[in-house]
Amino acid sequence: MLSKDDILRRIEMWDVTMSRVRSFLDSRGFVEVRTPLLVDHPGMEPNLDPFAVDVHVLGGGKKRMGLITSPEYSMKKLVGAGIEKVYTMTQTFRNFESGSLNIPEFMMLEWYAPGDYEELMAETEELLQYVLEDKAPWKRIQHQNAKMDAFGDPHVEEEKFFVTQYPTAEASLARHSKNGAYAERFEAFARGMEMCNGFCELTDAVEQRARFKNEQEERRAAGKEVFPIDEELLEAISKIKGPVYGNALGVDRLIMLKYGIHNIKDIQLFP
């Protein structure tokens, strides 16, 4: 067990970081919400492995559910219901995650608002600068110039930067640019860590269904569990009017970056 001093130090790091996140978003008119952890549709991405759970239901029988890999589906349902500027900080769960930067249970910040790709990138930079208390700018590097490896990690000289204009093949929930040349998606990287994944949201429910079906086939071909398409999500997407952006940022890694910590276990109260 950790010492009392170490526990208090870790509590303070979490409190300061989360307080600054809330201060930034609250000041811009965002509403904080809580989203469910156990859902019928935990995620479709072929590269992720949700924790599946058999839930016993009243009257006998079982229902297959899963722990969320992100709160994205729930958040988009709120946006579709008319809650325009919204954020959450919640625990998320991904199987086969281990190492100095990954653990199976971690905290994610997600926020959504009306706007476009460039506006989200500017807002993300301002959020990072505010939380880190560091006004240095984050360089923009196009995906084609970022020397991405097979694991999706860039190899560039910069310490803090955005990788922009991802290929359309890497945009399961992102809108394509008007000319179809790239996905309106970016990721932020700092000190070798992927910090966030932001994009202008796809609001075409027909196109989204087709992408979900393709991802189902990819999961099936890889021998992974295939969850049903979330029809409520597609209905919500169809109700979104105008461009909407969303971003998912790892809070654990944000704390690591802020305090110069290199192992994610060194900020957990129960490592």
C-alpha positions in Angstrom: 0.0 0.0 0.0 1.1 3.5 -0.7 2.2 5.8 2.1 -0.1 8.5 3.3 2.0 11.3 1.9 2.1 9.6 -1.5 -1.7 9.1 -1.5 -2.2 12.8 -0.7 0.2 13.9 -3.4 -1.7 11.8 -6.0 -5.1 13.1 -4.8 -3.8 16.6 -5.2 -2.6 16.0 -8.7 -6.0 14.6 -9.7 -8.0 17.4 -8.0 -5.9 20.2 -9.5 -6.1 18.8 -13.0 -9.8 18.0 -13.0 -10.6 21.4 -11.4 -8.8 23.2 -14.1 -10.6 21.2 -16.8 -13.9 22.0 -15.3 -13.0 25.7 -14.9 -12.1 25.9 -18.5 -15.2 24.2 -19.9 -17.6 25.7 -17.4 -16.4 29.2 -18.3 -17.3 28.4 -22.0 -20.9 27.4 -21.2 -20.5 23.6 -21.3 -22.7 21.4 -19.1 -21.2 18.5 -17.3 -23.1 15.2 -17.4 -22.7 11.6 -16.2 -23.0 8.8 -18.6 -23.6 5.0 -18.0 -20.6 2.7 -17.7 -22.5 -0.5 -18.5 -24.3 -0.4 -21.9 -25.8 -2.6 -24.7 -23.4 -1.1 -27.3 -19.9 -0.6 -25.8 -18.2 0.2 -29.1 -17.5 -1.0 -32.6 -13.9 -0.1 -33.4 -12.0 -3.2 -34.6 -8.9 -2.2 -32.7 -10.6 -2.0 -29.3 -11.6 -4.9 -27.0 -14.6 -4.1 -24.6 -15.1 -6.0 -21.4 -18.2 -8.0 -22.1 -20.6 -8.8 -19.3 -23.6 -11.2 -19.0 -26.3 -9.4 -17.0 -29.0 -11.6 -15.4 -32.4 -10.1 -16.1 -35.7 -10.3 -14.1 -37.6 -13.4 -15.0 -34.6 -15.5 -16.0 -32.1 -15.3 -18.8 -29.1 -13.2 -19.5 -28.4 -10.0 -21.5 -25.1 -9.4 -23.1 -23.7 -6.0 -22.3 -20.3 -4.3 -22.0 -18.3 -1.7 -20.2 -17.8 1.4 -22.2 -14.6 1.9 -24.2 -15.6 5.6 -24.3 -18.7 7.6 -23.5 -19.1 8.7 -27.1 -22.3 7.0 -28.0 -24.1 8.3 -24.9 -22.7 11.8 -25.5 -23.9 11.9 -29.1 -27.4 10.9 -27.9 -27.5 13.9 -25.7 -26.3 16.2 -28.6 -29.0 14.7 -30.7 -31.5 15.6 -28.0 -30.5 19.2 -28.2 -27.9 19.5 -25.5 -25.4 21.4 -27.6 -22.3 22.1 -25.3 -21.7 19.1 -23.1 -18.8 17.3 -21.4 -18.1 14.4 -19.1 -15.2 13.0 -17.2 -15.7 9.3 -16.7 -14.0 5.9 -16.2 -13.6 3.9 -19.3 -12.5 0.3 -19.9 -10.4 -1.4 -22.5 -9.1 -5.0 -22.5 -5.5 -5.9 -23.4 -4.3 -2.5 -22.2 -1.1 -2.6 -20.2 2.3 -0.9 -20.0 3.7 2.4 -18.8 1.0 4.5 -20.7 -2.0 2.1 -20.6 -4.2 0.4 -18.0 -7.5 -1.4 -18.5 -9.5 1.3 -16.5 -8.7 4.9 -17.0 -10.4 8.3 -17.1 -11.6 10.0 -20.2 -12.7 13.6 -20.9 -15.1 14.0 -23.8 -16.7 17.3 -24.9 -19.0 18.3 -27.8 -20.2 21.6 -29.2 -21.4 23.2 -32.4 -18.4 24.1 -34.6 -15.9 22.8 -37.1 -12.6 21.0 -37.1 -10.4 24.1 -36.9 -12.4 25.5 -34.0 -12.0 22.3 -32.0 -8.3 22.2 -32.6 -7.9 25.8 -31.4 -10.1 25.1 -28.3 -8.2 21.9 -27.5 -4.9 23.8 -27.7 -6.3 26.5 -25.3 -7.6 23.8 -22.9 -4.2 22.1 -22.9 -2.4 25.3 -22.3 -4.7 26.3 -19.5 -4.5 23.0 -17.7 -0.8 22.6 -18.1 -0.2 26.3 -17.3 2.1 26.4 -20.4 1.3 28.9 -23.2 3.7 27.4 -25.7 1.9 26.7 -29.0 1.3 23.2 -30.3 2.6 22.7 -33.9 0.3 21.3 -36.6 1.7 18.5 -38.8 -0.3 16.8 -41.5 -0.7 13.1 -41.3 1.1 12.5 -44.5 4.2 14.3 -43.1 4.1 12.7 -39.6 6.0 9.5 -40.4 3.2 7.4 -38.8 4.3 3.8 -37.9 2.2 0.6 -37.9 0.9 1.4 -34.4 -0.4 4.8 -35.4 2.4 6.7 -33.6 4.1 9.7 -35.3 7.9 10.1 -35.5 8.7 13.8 -35.6 11.1 16.1 -33.8 8.4 18.2 -32.0 7.7 17.6 -28.3 4.0 18.8 -28.4 2.0 18.8 -31.6 -1.2 17.9 -33.5 -1.4 15.4 -36.3 -4.0 16.7 -38.7 -6.0 15.5 -41.8 -6.2 11.8 -41.2 -6.9 9.5 -44.2 -10.6 8.8 -44.7 -10.0 5.1 -44.0 -9.1 6.1 -40.4 -12.3 8.0 -39.6 -15.1 5.7 -38.4 -17.1 8.5 -36.8 -15.6 11.6 -38.4 -16.8 13.7 -41.2 -14.8 13.8 -44.5 -13.5 17.1 -45.9 -15.7 18.7 -48.5 -13.3 17.5 -51.3 -13.1 14.0 -49.8 -9.3 14.2 -49.5 -9.1 13.6 -45.8 -11.0 13.1 -42.6 -11.7 16.1 -40.4 -9.8 14.5 -37.5 -6.7 15.3 -35.5 -4.8 13.8 -32.6 -2.6 15.6 -30.1 0.7 14.1 -29.0 3.1 15.1 -26.3 6.3 13.5 -24.9 5.6 10.4 -26.9 2.0 10.1 -25.6 -1.2 10.3 -27.6 -3.3 12.8 -25.7 -6.6 13.1 -27.6 -8.6 12.2 -30.7 -10.8 15.0 -32.0 -13.0 15.4 -35.1 -15.9 17.0 -36.7 -18.8 14.6 -36.3 -20.4 12.6 -39.0 -24.1 13.4 -38.9 -25.3 11.3 -41.9 -27.0 8.3 -40.2 -27.1 6.3 -43.5 -23.3 6.7 -43.9 -22.7 5.9 -40.3 -24.7 2.7 -40.5 -22.6 1.6 -43.5 -19.4 2.3 -41.5 -20.7 0.4 -38.5 -21.5 -2.6 -40.7 -18.0 -2.5 -42.2 -16.5 -2.4 -38.7 -18.7 -5.4 -37.6 -17.3 -7.4 -40.5 -13.7 -6.4 -39.5 -14.4 -7.5 -35.9 -15.9 -10.8 -37.1 -13.0 -11.4 -39.4 -10.6 -10.8 -36.5 -12.4 -13.2 -34.3 -13.6 -10.5 -31.9 -17.0 -10.2 -30.3 -19.5 -8.3 -32.5 -22.1 -6.1 -30.8 -25.3 -5.0 -32.5 -25.6 -1.6 -34.1 -26.9 1.1 -31.7 -30.1 2.1 -33.4 -30.8 4.8 -30.8 -27.5 6.4 -31.7 -28.3 6.5 -35.4 -31.6 8.1 -34.6 -29.9 10.7 -32.5 -27.3 11.4 -35.2 -30.0 12.1 -37.7 -31.4 14.8 -35.5 -28.1 16.8 -35.3 -28.3 19.9 -37.4 -25.2 21.8 -38.5 -21.6 20.9 -37.9 -20.7 19.5 -34.4 -17.2 18.7 -33.1 -16.2 16.3 -30.4 -13.0 15.3 -28.6 -11.8 12.5 -26.3 -8.8 13.2 -24.1 -7.1 10.9 -21.6 -7.1 12.5 -18.2 -4.5 10.1 -16.7 -2.0 11.1 -19.5 -2.9 14.8 -19.0 -1.9 14.5 -15.3 1.3 12.6 -16.3 2.2 15.4 -18.8 1.4 18.2 -16.3 3.5 16.7 -13.5 6.3 15.1 -15.6 5.4 11.5 -14.6 6.4 8.7 -17.0 4.4 5.7 -15.7 0.6 5.8 -15.5 0.6 3.6 -12.4 2.5 6.4 -10.5 -0.6 8.6 -10.4 -3.2 5.9 -9.4 -4.4 5.6 -5.8 -4.6 1.8 -6.3 -1.8 0.9 -8.7 
